[in-house]
């Protein structure tokens, strides 16, 4: 009986352009401060949700919202 290896954790979307705005959102990757703090303990499902939300924030910022 072989067990499947644990899935590799998703890598951080950090772009090394860390700077939080007035809403505590990173201007580089789009994550909130809380999402950045939660990242290390998050499973892949939570990390995917964080990345999707961060990408949406970056798109909205680009559109000037």
Secondary structure as GFF3:
##gff-version 3
##sequence-region A 1 65
A	DSSP	alpha_helix	33	38	.	.	.	ID=ss1
A	DSSP	three_ten_helix	39	41	.	.	.	ID=ss2
A	DSSP	alpha_helix	44	62	.	.	.	ID=ss3
###
